[in-house]
Amino acid sequence: MSTDTERWPTPESAYAKAPGIVREIGWTAQAAADKPFGTRMGREFWLRKAALLDRIALAEEAEGCSRDATGAAEHAAGRLMDVDDSDVICDPRHYVRQQYALWVQEQ
């Protein structure tokens, strides 16, 4: 990837094919509920959860209010970077968008 736009997709392009927010809330809740006690959640869970929280935070930010969603989105993005053992230095939410866009292409 050669340009910043390609490397760090806009939220609109990263989430263009994402399921609705309510559906993703259901998916993440079900995945967490189905997890056997004591086991770690996999990468897909953390990617989808981080993307979901990023999308919720973006909606709040567009309305001119920044509540808990921004902090939650940043925390989940950091968790994804930990799961990926990423050494990339960037805004963690940009990393989520990049990784989500790449993941969607593979689906």
N, C-alpha and C positions, 0 to 999 in steps of 0.2 A: 504494500500500500504506500502510495507516494505522497498524497496530500493529507493535510490535517483533517479535511472534511471526510476523506475516506477512512482515516485512522480513527477519528472521533465522530461518529455519525450524530446527526441531530436527533433529538428525541423523536421527532416525527418520522424520520426514516428508520430509526432503530426499532420503534414500536408499531410500525405500519401494519404488520401482520399479527400483532399480539391479540390474544383473546380479550374479551371485555374484562374490566376490572373486577366485577362481581364474580365472574367465572374463575378468575385467577385467585381471588380470595378463597373461594371454595376449594380449588385444587390444593393450595398451600395448607389450608386447614386440614383437609383430608389426608394429605401426605404426612403431616405432623402427627395426626391422630393414629394413623396406621403404622407408624414407626415403632418397632419393638423397643421396649424400655432399655435404655443403656446403649443403644446403637446411635451412630452419628448419621446425620442427614447427608445425602450425597450432593454433588455439584449441581445437578439439575434443580434440586430444591432451592439451594441458596441463590442460584442464578434467577430463577423465576420469582422468588420472594424479593430479592433486591430490585428486580425490574418492576415488580408490582409496587413496591414502596416508592421507587423513583417516580413512577407514573402518578401516584397519589400526591407526592410532594410537588411535582410539576403542576398539577391541577390547583393545589393550594396557592402556589407561588403565582400562578396566572391570575388568581382572584385577588392578589395583593395581600394575602395573609400567609404567614409562615408559622405553622404550629408545630406539633410534635412530628409530623410526617417527614420533615426535612431531616431531623436528627435520626429518626428511624431509618430513613433511606440511606443516610451516610453510614450508619452502623452496619446495616445489612450489606452495603457495598464493600465495606472493609472486611466483613466476614467472608464474602465471596473471594476477595483478593487473598485472604489467608488460606482458604480452601485450595485456591489455585497456586498457592505459593508464589504469587506474582512479585516480581521485582521491578515492575513498571512504576515509575513515579509520575502520578497524574491525579486529577480529581477522581476519587473512587467512583462517583456516579457516572463519569465519562467512561470509565472502564466497564461498568455494568452495561451501558448502552452498546459499547463495542462488542462485548462478548455475547450479548443477547442477539444483536444483529447477525453475528457469525453463527450462533446456535440455530436461529430461525432458518438460515440458508441451508443448514444440514438436515432439517426436518423433512 
